[in-house]
Amino acid sequence: MCNQMKKEVQEAIRAGEQALQSLNGAGEKLGSAEKWGIFDMFAGGFFSSYIKHAQIKEAESLLEQAKQELQVFQRELSDVGEALHLQIEIGDFLTFADFFLDGFVTDYLVQSKIRDAREDIEVGILHVRTILEELYRKLEV
């Protein structure tokens, strides 16, 4: 592998690792939100809803950061002939309802959205890891 290509692969790896870190952070925040959501469904109230949504907000922030980092990763991958296709979003339309119509059904809907988002993030993490493994193998050649 020529030095220029090696440099491009290393840049792609750095971008991928950065995106992976943000995705992992978002997944952890959603995991915490999910635990608070379970508590909220069965024994919670305003306080548990507040903490749950604070965790969701932090996850949204990390996901926004991850999206930007994934765009950089995509550009770096194009330099080495790889592709990345991910779609990860968290909707926030249930936040108002969860606070002001606090009840089991609303809490369940929020839990469902959290679970769906975590699954999307896990798929994204696996996809990025797979691409990173391929990039690391290219460096070994």
C-alpha positions in Angstrom: 0.0 0.0 0.0 1.4 3.4 -1.0 2.0 6.0 1.7 -0.9 8.3 0.4 -3.4 5.4 0.6 -2.1 4.4 4.0 -2.6 8.0 5.2 -6.2 8.0 3.8 -7.0 4.8 5.6 -5.6 6.2 8.9 -7.7 9.3 8.5 -10.8 7.2 7.9 -10.0 5.1 11.0 -9.7 8.2 13.1 -13.0 9.6 11.8 -14.7 6.2 12.4 -13.4 5.8 15.9 -14.6 9.3 16.8 -18.1 8.5 15.4 -18.1 5.2 17.2 -17.3 7.0 20.5 -20.3 9.3 20.1 -22.6 6.4 19.0 -21.6 4.4 22.1 -22.2 7.5 24.3 -25.7 7.9 22.9 -26.4 4.3 23.4 -25.4 4.5 27.0 -27.6 7.6 27.6 -30.5 5.8 26.0 -29.8 2.8 28.2 -30.1 5.0 31.2 -33.2 6.6 29.8 -34.7 3.2 29.3 -34.1 2.2 32.9 -35.6 5.4 34.2 -38.5 4.8 31.8 -39.2 1.4 33.3 -39.2 3.0 36.7 -41.4 5.8 35.4 -44.0 3.3 34.0 -44.4 1.5 37.3 -43.6 3.8 40.2 -42.4 7.1 38.8 -43.8 10.6 38.4 -42.6 14.0 37.3 -39.0 13.4 38.7 -38.4 10.2 36.9 -39.9 11.6 33.7 -37.6 14.6 34.0 -34.5 12.4 34.5 -35.5 10.1 31.6 -35.9 13.1 29.3 -32.7 14.6 30.4 -30.9 11.4 29.4 -32.8 11.4 26.1 -31.7 15.0 25.4 -28.1 14.1 26.1 -28.4 11.1 23.7 -29.9 13.4 21.1 -27.0 15.8 21.5 -24.5 12.9 21.1 -26.4 11.6 18.1 -26.3 15.0 16.5 -22.5 15.0 17.1 -22.3 11.4 15.7 -24.2 12.4 12.6 -21.6 15.1 11.8 -18.8 12.7 12.6 -20.4 10.0 10.4 -20.5 12.5 7.5 -16.7 13.1 8.0 -16.3 9.3 8.2 -18.2 9.0 4.9 -16.0 11.5 3.2 -12.9 9.8 4.5 -14.2 6.4 3.3 -14.9 7.7 -0.1 -11.1 8.5 -0.3 -10.4 4.8 0.2 -13.3 3.4 -1.8 -15.6 2.3 1.0 -19.3 3.2 1.6 -21.3 4.0 4.8 -25.1 4.2 4.9 -26.6 4.8 8.3 -29.9 6.4 9.4 -30.2 7.1 13.1 -32.7 9.4 14.6 -34.6 10.0 17.8 -38.0 11.7 17.6 -39.0 14.0 20.4 -42.7 14.3 19.7 -43.7 12.3 22.8 -41.8 14.5 25.3 -44.7 16.9 25.9 -47.2 14.2 26.2 -45.0 12.2 28.6 -44.7 15.1 31.0 -48.3 16.4 30.9 -50.3 13.2 30.1 -48.2 11.1 32.4 -49.6 7.6 32.3 -48.8 4.0 31.5 -49.7 4.2 27.8 -47.7 7.3 27.2 -44.8 6.0 29.2 -45.0 2.7 27.1 -44.9 4.7 23.9 -41.8 6.6 25.0 -40.1 3.3 26.1 -40.9 1.9 22.6 -39.2 4.9 20.9 -36.2 4.6 23.2 -35.9 0.9 22.5 -36.2 1.5 18.7 -33.5 4.2 18.8 -31.2 2.0 20.8 -31.6 -0.8 18.3 -30.8 1.7 15.4 -27.7 2.8 17.3 -26.6 -0.8 17.9 -26.9 -1.5 14.2 -25.0 1.7 13.4 -22.3 0.7 15.9 -21.9 -2.8 14.3 -21.8 -1.3 10.9 -19.1 1.2 11.8 -17.1 -1.5 13.6 -17.3 -3.8 10.6 -15.9 -1.0 8.4 -13.2 -0.2 10.9 -12.1 -3.8 11.0 -11.8 -3.8 7.2 -9.8 -0.6 7.4 -7.5 -2.0 10.0 -7.0 -5.1 7.8 -6.0 -2.8 4.9 -3.2 -1.3 7.1 -1.8 -4.7 7.8 -1.3 -5.6 4.2 
